[in-house]
Amino acid sequence: MTAGNKKILVAYFSRAGEQYAVGNVNVGNTAIIAKLIADKTGGDLFEIRVKNDNYPNTYDALTRYAQAEKQAHARPELIGQPDNIYKYDVVFLGYPNWWGDMPMPVHTFMESFDLSNKEVHHFCTHEGSGGVLDGFAIYGHIAQNNKSESDKKLTQWLAELGY
């Protein structure tokens, strides 16, 4: 889709299951924010998915798994890719903050494409570990439980970006 004359992609990695501070969820925190961004910008939505998804559904096991992946500099194989990513002018890239970093599948995604000629905006969900320096960060429990606050904060950020 387009915003003005810019074609926008909202690519995100998110996890359902047990989440810190919100319990078990059917839709991941980052997925909620990604869908809001796509709705507000008219962007196309793309979920970054892992081919051999062995991520645990429980919080503690997932954090251990994610830490091991980070330490190994893993680059998990992904399923699919956006339809012609090069047609997009803007990429919103979303993910949960895992061990102070993007999850390893997001690194795989970023290394799969030359995004140097694109306007790239990062957004992440977290539960107190902070966010991205030049992007949008929101607590996962707010994304899950407070749609109006999520909408307000996101609308402000998008307005600052010109969307």
SVG drawing of the C-alpha trace seen along z (x, -y; Angstrom):
<svg xmlns="http://www.w3.org/2000/svg" viewBox="-8 -15 36 42">
<polyline fill="none" stroke="black" stroke-width="0.4" points="0.0,0.0 1.0,-3.6 1.0,-6.7 1.0,-9.7 3.3,-8.3 5.4,-6.1 4.8,-2.3 5.0,-0.9 5.9,2.5 5.4,3.4 7.5,6.4 7.5,7.9 8.6,10.9 6.3,11.7 5.6,14.5 2.4,15.7 2.4,17.9 3.5,17.0 4.6,13.3 6.2,11.6 3.7,9.4 0.7,10.4 0.5,14.2 -0.5,16.4 -1.5,14.6 -2.9,15.7 -1.4,12.7 2.1,11.4 2.8,7.9 4.7,6.9 2.1,8.3 -0.5,6.0 1.7,2.9 2.5,4.0 -1.1,4.3 -1.8,0.8 1.0,-0.6 -0.3,1.1 -3.8,-0.2 -2.6,-3.8 -0.2,-3.9 -2.0,-1.7 1.2,0.4 1.3,4.1 1.9,6.5 4.5,9.2 5.2,11.6 8.8,12.8 8.5,16.6 11.1,19.2 11.2,22.4 12.1,24.7 10.3,23.0 11.5,24.6 10.8,21.6 9.3,22.6 5.9,21.2 6.9,20.7 8.6,17.4 11.6,18.8 12.4,21.5 12.1,18.9 14.5,16.5 17.1,19.3 16.6,20.3 16.8,16.7 20.0,16.1 21.6,19.2 20.7,18.1 22.2,14.7 25.4,16.1 25.7,18.4 25.0,15.5 22.4,17.8 20.7,16.9 17.5,19.1 16.1,19.9 12.9,18.0 9.7,19.0 8.9,16.8 9.7,13.2 7.7,10.1 6.4,9.9 9.0,7.8 10.5,5.9 12.2,3.6 8.9,2.0 8.6,0.5 10.0,-2.9 9.5,-2.6 10.0,0.5 8.7,0.5 10.5,3.3 9.2,4.6 10.3,7.2 10.4,7.9 13.6,6.9 15.4,10.1 18.5,9.8 18.9,6.1 18.8,7.0 16.6,7.9 15.7,11.6 18.0,13.6 15.3,14.1 15.1,10.4 18.9,10.3 18.3,13.0 15.6,10.8 17.7,7.7 20.7,9.5 18.6,11.0 17.9,7.7 19.6,4.5 17.6,1.9 20.1,-0.9 17.9,-2.9 14.8,-2.5 13.5,-4.6 13.6,-2.1 11.9,-2.7 12.3,-0.2 9.7,0.5 9.9,2.9 8.0,4.2 9.7,4.9 8.9,5.2 11.4,2.8 14.6,3.6 14.3,0.6 13.9,0.1 15.6,-1.2 17.5,-4.4 15.9,-5.9 12.5,-4.1 9.4,-3.3 9.4,-1.2 6.4,-0.3 5.8,2.0 4.3,5.4 1.7,5.2 0.5,1.8 0.3,3.3 -1.7,6.2 -4.0,4.4 -4.3,0.8 -5.3,0.2 -6.0,-3.5 -2.6,-4.3 -0.9,-2.2 -2.9,-4.0 -2.0,-7.4 1.7,-6.7 1.9,-5.2 -0.1,-8.0 2.3,-10.5 5.4,-8.7 3.9,-8.2 3.0,-11.9 6.6,-12.8 7.7,-10.7 5.2,-12.4 2.6,-9.6"/>
</svg>
